[in-house]
Amino acid sequence: MATAVHELEQIAAQIYKQLSAGKVPEMSIPTRSKNNIIFDEKSKVWKYGKAKTTRTAKKLDGAYMLLRTTYLLDFIREMSGQSKSSTLRELYYISEAWEMGKFHAQDESNKLIEDLEIVTHFQREDFKIRPEEDGAKILGDVTLTEVNRKGNPMRINCRNDVGDTGYNIPYNVEDNKITFNDFGNSKCIIAIETGGMFDRLVENGFDETHDAILVHIKGQPARSTRRFLQRLHKASDLPLLLFTDADPWSYRIYSSVAYGAIKTAHISHILATPSARYLGVTPSDIINYELPSDDLNDRDISALKSIQSDPRFKSKYWRGEIELQLELGKKSEQQALAKYGLDFVTNTYLPEKLKEMNII
């Protein structure tokens, strides 16, 4: 944390130096537009290009943003000194006391935090800024050590030392907070989109019968969830599999875990897991398992056509599946597998899919 604060102090020092020299203060950051975000084929993640934007006090909007920046830098330093943290929402309301420097919408404060991440190469967690959303849940034979709020290490097995809901992933999942100790006989990590399907697999004991580590990612996963999945995958060397609905929005959930997202292009290298594989449900499954389905609406069709030009979905596999789904005009949910009973997903569907992928 001290290093992160030091980097923030350097920003403040640069602004002060400019003012002391009688210069109009300015701050340069990468241009945050889609035109300046590229998909790096080598690393398989989104990255910022070389274009820069200069925020200068020569313009009123720029002057206000630099003022807010200095207030924010001071606030973070003060929190650090008091060993406190703040949510993104609290930060927005705290700015009410900053007079002309207050934010007019939370989107403004959120983006400024992201700017500081880009400039310093640290994460908001290093600044003690927390998201509002809860972390995801994990259940399986994983033993980890978490440093609790009193600074004491706690050794936790995510199957034996937790209840039915599993271990809640905290907002900070870096190695100063969490270290992985052991993975038992686990064979794979399955990241699951919906809570209902996560609970089904837990109730049916799939983590034990098939040596799987189950993670409920809660729809579009939070940054801490994606970071946790990347760290878990690297530490265990276990295959990471995404189990979602068969619709374009769920495919984007997969792609955000595997390749990162445009919004977080500046930290894709620590969030994305390019080796992650898509487990299902697929358009082919709708046919092969005769799953109940719904008609694609106009938004679904538009999203699927957009995916066809997305560099993250250019493989032969994805081209075939998207073309098939557009041809079918159908989408389906994970829960559609219940057509064949509550045990079908754990006794038949997942074992068949894992066998096809040479996992079991």
C-alpha positions as CSV (number, residue, x, y, z in Angstrom):
1,M,0.0,0.0,0.0
2,A,2.9,2.4,0.8
3,T,4.2,2.0,-2.7
4,A,0.8,2.7,-4.3
5,V,0.5,5.9,-2.1
6,H,4.0,6.9,-3.1
7,E,3.0,6.7,-6.8
8,L,-0.1,8.9,-6.1
9,E,2.1,11.4,-4.2
10,Q,4.2,11.7,-7.3
11,I,1.2,12.8,-9.3
12,A,0.4,15.5,-6.7
13,A,4.1,16.5,-6.7
14,Q,4.1,16.9,-10.5
15,I,1.0,19.2,-10.4
16,Y,2.6,21.2,-7.6
17,K,5.9,21.5,-9.5
18,Q,4.0,22.8,-12.6
19,L,2.2,25.4,-10.5
20,S,5.4,26.5,-8.7
21,A,7.0,27.1,-12.1
22,G,4.1,29.2,-13.2
23,K,2.9,26.6,-15.7
24,V,-0.7,25.6,-16.3
25,P,-0.9,22.1,-14.7
26,E,-1.7,19.1,-16.9
27,M,-1.9,15.4,-16.7
28,S,-1.4,12.8,-19.5
29,I,-3.2,9.5,-19.6
30,P,-3.9,6.9,-22.4
31,T,-6.9,7.8,-24.5
32,R,-9.9,5.9,-23.2
33,S,-11.8,5.2,-26.4
34,K,-12.5,2.0,-28.3
35,N,-10.2,3.3,-31.1
36,N,-7.3,3.1,-28.7
37,I,-8.0,-0.3,-27.3
38,I,-6.6,-3.3,-29.2
39,F,-6.8,-7.0,-28.8
40,D,-3.3,-8.2,-28.4
41,E,-3.0,-11.5,-30.4
42,K,0.2,-12.5,-28.6
43,S,-1.1,-12.2,-25.0
44,K,-4.7,-12.8,-26.0
45,V,-6.0,-9.8,-23.9
46,W,-7.3,-6.3,-24.5
47,K,-4.7,-3.5,-24.2
48,Y,-4.5,0.2,-24.5
49,G,-2.8,1.6,-27.6
50,K,-0.3,4.5,-27.7
51,A,-2.7,7.4,-28.1
52,K,-2.6,9.9,-25.2
53,T,-5.1,12.5,-23.8
54,T,-3.9,15.5,-21.9
55,R,-6.1,17.0,-19.2
56,T,-5.1,20.6,-18.8
57,A,-6.3,23.4,-16.6
58,K,-6.4,25.6,-19.7
59,K,-10.0,24.3,-20.1
60,L,-12.6,24.5,-17.4
61,D,-13.5,20.8,-17.5
62,G,-9.8,19.9,-17.3
63,A,-9.3,22.3,-14.3
64,Y,-12.2,20.7,-12.4
65,M,-10.9,17.2,-13.1
66,L,-7.4,18.1,-11.8
67,L,-9.0,19.7,-8.7
68,R,-10.9,16.5,-8.1
69,T,-7.8,14.5,-8.7
70,T,-5.9,16.4,-6.0
71,Y,-8.7,16.0,-3.5
72,L,-8.9,12.3,-4.3
73,L,-5.1,11.8,-3.9
74,D,-5.3,13.5,-0.5
75,F,-8.3,11.4,0.6
76,I,-6.5,8.1,-0.4
77,R,-3.4,9.1,1.5
78,E,-5.5,10.0,4.6
79,M,-7.2,6.6,4.4
80,S,-3.9,4.9,4.2
81,G,-2.6,6.6,7.3
82,Q,-5.7,5.6,9.2
83,S,-5.8,2.0,7.9
84,K,-9.3,2.6,6.5
85,S,-11.0,1.7,3.2
86,S,-13.9,3.1,1.3
87,T,-16.4,1.8,-1.2
88,L,-16.8,3.5,-4.6
89,R,-20.2,4.7,-3.5
90,E,-18.8,6.2,-0.2
91,L,-16.1,8.0,-2.2
92,Y,-18.8,9.6,-4.4
93,Y,-20.6,11.0,-1.3
94,I,-17.5,12.0,0.5
95,S,-16.7,14.3,-2.4
96,E,-19.7,16.4,-1.3
97,A,-17.3,18.1,1.2
98,W,-14.9,19.0,-1.6
99,E,-16.7,22.1,-2.6
100,M,-15.9,22.9,-6.2
101,G,-14.1,19.6,-6.5
102,K,-17.2,17.4,-5.8
103,F,-18.3,14.8,-8.3
104,H,-21.7,15.3,-10.0
105,A,-22.3,11.6,-10.7
106,Q,-20.7,8.4,-9.4
107,D,-19.6,7.6,-13.0
108,E,-17.2,10.5,-12.7
109,S,-15.5,9.2,-9.5
110,N,-15.4,5.7,-10.8
111,K,-13.6,6.8,-14.0
112,L,-11.1,8.9,-12.1
113,I,-10.2,5.9,-10.0
114,E,-9.7,4.0,-13.2
115,D,-7.5,6.8,-14.5
116,L,-5.3,6.5,-11.4
117,E,-5.0,2.8,-12.0
118,I,-3.9,3.4,-15.6
119,V,-1.3,6.1,-14.7
120,T,0.2,4.3,-11.6
121,H,-0.2,0.6,-12.8
122,F,-1.8,-0.2,-9.4
123,Q,-5.3,-1.5,-8.7
124,R,-8.0,0.4,-6.9
125,E,-7.7,-2.2,-4.1
126,D,-4.1,-0.9,-3.6
127,F,-5.7,2.5,-2.9
128,K,-8.1,0.9,-0.4
129,I,-11.1,1.5,-2.7
130,R,-13.7,-1.3,-2.5
131,P,-16.5,-2.2,-5.0
132,E,-20.1,-2.4,-3.8
133,E,-20.8,-5.9,-5.0
134,D,-20.2,-9.0,-2.9
135,G,-17.5,-11.4,-4.0
136,A,-18.2,-14.8,-5.6
137,K,-18.4,-18.1,-3.8
138,I,-16.2,-21.2,-4.1
139,L,-16.7,-24.7,-2.8
140,G,-14.2,-27.5,-3.3
141,D,-11.1,-29.1,-1.9
142,V,-9.0,-26.0,-1.9
143,T,-7.0,-25.0,1.1
144,L,-6.0,-21.4,1.3
145,T,-4.7,-18.9,3.9
146,E,-6.5,-15.6,4.3
147,V,-5.2,-12.7,6.3
148,N,-8.2,-11.5,8.4
149,R,-9.1,-7.9,9.3
150,K,-6.9,-8.2,12.4
151,G,-3.9,-9.2,10.4
152,N,-4.0,-12.8,11.5
153,P,-3.6,-15.6,8.9
154,M,-6.5,-18.1,8.8
155,R,-6.1,-21.5,7.1
156,I,-9.4,-22.5,5.4
157,N,-10.5,-25.5,3.4
158,C,-13.2,-24.4,1.0
159,R,-15.1,-27.6,1.5
160,N,-14.6,-28.7,5.1
161,D,-14.4,-25.4,6.8
162,V,-17.4,-23.6,5.2
163,G,-21.1,-24.0,5.0
164,D,-23.3,-25.0,2.1
165,T,-22.8,-21.6,0.5
166,G,-19.1,-22.0,0.3
167,Y,-16.2,-19.6,0.9
168,N,-16.9,-16.0,0.0
169,I,-14.2,-14.4,-2.1
170,P,-13.1,-11.0,-0.6
171,Y,-12.6,-7.9,-2.7
172,N,-8.9,-8.1,-2.3
173,V,-7.5,-11.4,-3.5
174,E,-3.8,-10.5,-3.9
175,D,-1.1,-12.6,-2.3
176,N,-0.8,-10.2,0.7
177,K,-4.4,-11.3,1.5
178,I,-4.8,-14.8,0.1
179,T,-2.3,-17.6,-0.5
180,F,-3.1,-21.0,-1.9
181,N,-1.8,-24.0,0.0
182,D,-3.3,-27.2,-1.4
183,F,-5.8,-28.4,-4.0
184,G,-6.3,-32.0,-2.9
185,N,-7.2,-34.3,-5.8
186,S,-9.0,-31.6,-7.7
187,K,-9.1,-32.1,-11.5
188,C,-10.7,-28.9,-12.7
189,I,-12.2,-25.5,-11.8
190,I,-15.8,-24.9,-13.0
191,A,-16.9,-21.3,-13.0
192,I,-20.7,-21.3,-13.0
193,E,-22.9,-18.3,-14.1
194,T,-26.0,-18.8,-12.1
195,G,-26.6,-19.3,-8.4
196,G,-29.3,-21.9,-9.0
197,M,-26.9,-24.2,-11.0
198,F,-24.1,-23.6,-8.4
199,D,-26.5,-24.8,-5.7
200,R,-27.6,-27.8,-7.7
201,L,-24.0,-29.0,-8.2
202,V,-23.2,-28.4,-4.5
203,E,-26.4,-30.2,-3.4
204,N,-25.6,-33.1,-5.7
205,G,-22.0,-33.3,-4.3
206,F,-20.4,-32.8,-7.7
207,D,-17.3,-31.3,-6.2
208,E,-16.7,-34.6,-4.4
209,T,-17.9,-37.1,-7.0
210,H,-15.9,-35.5,-9.8
211,D,-13.1,-33.7,-7.8
212,A,-14.2,-30.3,-9.1
213,I,-13.7,-26.9,-7.6
214,L,-16.9,-25.0,-8.1
215,V,-17.1,-21.2,-8.3
216,H,-20.3,-19.2,-8.5
217,I,-19.3,-16.1,-10.5
218,K,-22.7,-14.3,-10.1
219,G,-23.4,-13.5,-13.7
220,Q,-20.9,-11.0,-15.2
221,P,-18.1,-11.6,-12.7
222,A,-16.6,-8.8,-10.6
223,R,-13.0,-7.9,-11.0
224,S,-12.0,-9.7,-7.8
225,T,-13.6,-12.8,-9.1
226,R,-11.7,-12.8,-12.4
227,R,-8.5,-12.0,-10.5
228,F,-9.2,-14.9,-8.1
229,L,-9.9,-17.3,-11.0
230,Q,-6.6,-16.3,-12.7
231,R,-4.6,-16.8,-9.5
232,L,-6.4,-20.1,-8.7
233,H,-5.7,-21.4,-12.2
234,K,-2.0,-20.4,-12.2
235,A,-1.4,-21.8,-8.6
236,S,-3.1,-25.1,-9.3
237,D,-2.4,-25.6,-13.0
238,L,-6.0,-27.0,-13.2
239,P,-8.1,-26.4,-16.3
240,L,-10.6,-23.4,-15.9
241,L,-14.0,-24.1,-17.5
242,L,-16.9,-21.7,-17.9
243,F,-20.4,-23.1,-17.5
244,T,-23.1,-20.6,-18.6
245,D,-26.4,-20.2,-20.5
246,A,-26.5,-20.5,-24.2
247,D,-27.0,-16.9,-25.2
248,P,-24.7,-14.1,-26.4
249,W,-24.6,-12.3,-23.1
250,S,-23.3,-15.5,-21.4
251,Y,-20.6,-15.9,-24.1
252,R,-19.5,-12.4,-23.2
253,I,-19.2,-13.6,-19.6
254,Y,-16.9,-16.3,-20.8
255,S,-14.8,-13.9,-22.9
256,S,-14.4,-11.4,-20.1
257,V,-12.9,-14.2,-17.9
258,A,-10.8,-15.6,-20.7
259,Y,-9.6,-12.5,-22.5
260,G,-10.6,-9.5,-20.4
261,A,-13.0,-6.6,-21.1
262,I,-12.6,-3.3,-22.9
263,K,-13.5,-1.4,-19.7
264,T,-10.6,-3.1,-17.8
265,A,-8.1,-3.1,-20.6
266,H,-5.5,-1.5,-18.4
267,I,-5.4,-4.5,-16.1
268,S,-6.4,-7.4,-18.4
269,H,-3.0,-9.0,-17.8
270,I,-3.9,-9.7,-14.2
271,L,-7.6,-10.4,-14.7
272,A,-7.8,-12.6,-17.8
273,T,-7.1,-16.3,-18.2
274,P,-6.7,-16.9,-22.0
275,S,-6.4,-20.7,-21.4
276,A,-10.0,-20.8,-20.0
277,R,-12.3,-23.1,-21.9
278,Y,-16.0,-23.0,-22.6
279,L,-17.8,-25.9,-21.1
280,G,-21.4,-25.1,-22.1
281,V,-24.3,-24.7,-22.6
282,T,-23.8,-24.5,-26.4
283,P,-26.1,-24.1,-29.3
284,S,-25.1,-27.7,-30.3
285,D,-26.3,-28.8,-26.9
286,I,-29.8,-27.4,-27.7
287,I,-30.0,-29.9,-30.5
288,N,-28.0,-32.8,-29.0
289,Y,-29.9,-32.8,-25.7
290,E,-33.2,-31.5,-27.1
291,L,-33.2,-28.8,-24.6
292,P,-36.2,-26.5,-23.9
293,S,-35.4,-23.1,-25.6
294,D,-36.7,-19.6,-26.3
295,D,-36.7,-17.6,-29.5
296,L,-33.8,-15.2,-30.0
297,N,-35.0,-11.6,-29.8
298,D,-33.7,-8.7,-31.9
299,R,-31.1,-7.7,-29.2
300,D,-29.9,-11.3,-29.1
301,I,-29.5,-11.5,-32.8
302,S,-27.7,-8.2,-33.0
303,A,-25.3,-9.3,-30.2
304,L,-24.6,-12.6,-31.9
305,K,-23.8,-10.8,-35.2
306,S,-21.5,-8.4,-33.2
307,I,-19.7,-11.4,-31.7
308,Q,-19.0,-12.7,-35.2
309,S,-16.6,-9.8,-35.7
310,D,-15.1,-10.0,-32.1
311,P,-11.5,-11.1,-32.2
312,R,-12.1,-13.2,-29.1
313,F,-14.5,-15.4,-31.0
314,K,-12.7,-16.0,-34.3
315,S,-11.9,-19.7,-33.8
316,K,-13.5,-22.3,-36.0
317,Y,-15.4,-23.6,-33.0
318,W,-17.0,-20.3,-32.1
319,R,-17.8,-19.4,-35.7
320,G,-19.6,-22.7,-36.1
321,E,-21.6,-22.4,-32.8
322,I,-22.7,-18.8,-33.5
323,E,-23.7,-19.6,-37.1
324,L,-25.7,-22.6,-35.8
325,Q,-27.4,-20.5,-33.1
326,L,-28.5,-17.8,-35.7
327,E,-29.8,-20.6,-37.9
328,L,-31.7,-22.2,-35.0
329,G,-33.0,-18.8,-33.8
330,K,-33.0,-20.3,-30.3
331,K,-31.3,-19.8,-26.9
332,S,-31.4,-21.9,-23.7
333,E,-30.5,-21.8,-20.0
334,Q,-28.4,-24.0,-17.8
335,Q,-31.6,-24.9,-15.9
336,A,-33.1,-26.3,-19.1
337,L,-31.1,-29.4,-18.3
338,A,-33.6,-30.1,-15.5
339,K,-35.9,-31.4,-18.2
340,Y,-34.4,-34.8,-17.5
341,G,-34.5,-34.5,-13.7
342,L,-32.4,-32.9,-11.0
343,D,-29.5,-35.3,-11.3
344,F,-29.1,-35.2,-15.0
345,V,-26.7,-32.3,-15.0
346,T,-24.3,-34.0,-12.5
347,N,-24.8,-37.6,-13.5
348,T,-24.9,-37.3,-17.3
349,Y,-24.4,-33.8,-18.9
350,L,-21.3,-32.6,-17.1
351,P,-19.5,-36.0,-17.0
352,E,-20.1,-36.3,-20.8
353,K,-18.8,-32.9,-21.5
354,L,-15.7,-33.3,-19.2
355,K,-14.9,-36.6,-20.9
356,E,-15.1,-34.9,-24.3
357,M,-12.6,-32.3,-23.1
358,N,-10.3,-35.1,-21.7
359,I,-10.7,-33.7,-18.1
360,I,-11.9,-37.1,-16.7
